[in-house]
Amino acid sequence: MNRKILGAIFCVLILILTGTLLFKAIFSGGSLTKVDNPVHLAEAQYLKEVLIPKYHWINGWYPYVFMGIPIQLYSHQVGIWLIILLSFIPKINLILSFKLVVLLSLILTPIVLFLILRKKFGLFASFIVASLFLFQREYNHFLLAGMWNSGLALFLLVIQLYLLDKYKYSPNNKNLIKITLLQSFIILTHIFVGLSSLILTFSASCWYTFKSKDKNNLLFLITIPLSLLLISFYLFPFIETSDWLNKGFGWGLENSIVGMFYMLIGMFFSLKSNSYFIEPLFALHFKDALISFFNGFIINIPTIIIDILAVLGFYTHIKSRDKIDDKKKDFLDLVIIFTIPLLILGSGFWFLLSF
């Protein structure tokens, strides 16, 4: 085994150890009770103890909330399935398997980021980025509050990014099947990350077609309807019961283009922790504002470093793209092309329109 592989293994072990130390508190006695976690645990327990052994199926009717609700039909699927599978391992009960999945939602994305980026940008640079990812305080709180399904889906989305970059200009049947299956799993893991997955495929297909002038790259688009067809069993309830919904046009970040742009930049750079000083500042409580500013800055240092590296990387990529290796350049181009529509959709621009 050569030194590069040993170095990579060592870095992965550090990421696992660091993530485990960050989330070690969840492995204390009892179940997780914060926000959405009790609901997910109840779903997993009912699925394992009632639906699978009694009805031999993976969704059904849960009678203990309101006058009964559909279970594992409208909600995210894959995370609960993973909890059930882990709980069948000897000496791992349902609560422990639940906690292990929460931990996985934190460490899987930086691990796969490290492994992918290492091939393109070297061990040190990729390890720095992956390590900083683990210390995003707001994101970690988000996972601990029960939204860990998005972390699992993000892990799969990074793999999809890697595969679309790897398969560029090669939309053969084998590659299309892989992308289709992966997209389906991402949607079943978290539907909003699943939307990002479809946008990624659309962006990659259009970009590769534009760049190569080869319309065969548009074949990647066929994976979008195929993915939706594969999981139509879970999409059909949304369509069938759509008249139950209280229809609206979603949310917006602000009531003006300028305000929306300002808020979007803050979200993109994860600057929420650095904004808490604004309220005491306008209230002329300068001491409180100063303390709040420095607390937010210290808490958000890992994210701020990521932001700085991202800006420097984008600047370097644009300024020196002729000197960059083609494989690196193609990968970074795809990341940028993918980010643009996400920013547009993330703005909630439709809130400013009249319907």
Disulfide bonds with the S-S distance in Angstrom:
none
